[in-house]
Amino acid sequence: MTKTVCYCFGYTDDDIEKDVRRNNGRSLILERILAEKTKGACPCERLHPEGR
């Protein structure tokens, strides 16, 4: 069963696993999420069901 990992961008654990396989063990999705969080561009508090 696929679980949502990033509510801001709608990524699932399945998306990240596929991304890692496509990019030789590196997740560009994770890099994007971390970059957006650093900029303060993620509305996690509003979109994540647990407010995180």
N, C-alpha and C positions, 0 to 999 in steps of 0.2 A: 504494500500500500504506500502510495506516495504521500509525503508530508510537506507542507509548505515550510520553507526555511526562511524566506525573506518576504514579508508581507508588503514591504514598500514597493518591490519590483515584481512580486509574484513568482519568485523562483522556488522550485521544489528540490528535495534531495535528489530526485531523479535528474533534474536539469544540471545540477552541479556535478553529479557522477559522469554524465555524458560529456560535459564540458572538460572535465579532467582527462577523460580518455581522448578527446579530440585534440587536446593541447599538451600531449606528452607529460601528463602528471601535474599540470599546472591549471588552476582554475581562474580563468579570466572573469568569471561571474563573481567569485569571491573578491577579486581585486577591485572590481567595480563597486561592490557593496561597501568595502572598506574605504574606498576613496570618497564615496558619497557620504558616508558616516563622518569622515574626517572633516568634510566641508559643512556638515550639519544639514545636509539635504535630505535626510531620511525622516519621514514622519512616523517613526516606529511607535512612539507613544500613543499616536492616534490610530494607527492601522493594526498593530499587533493586539490580539485578543487579551494578552496579559499586560499590555502597556509597557513593553520593553523593546 
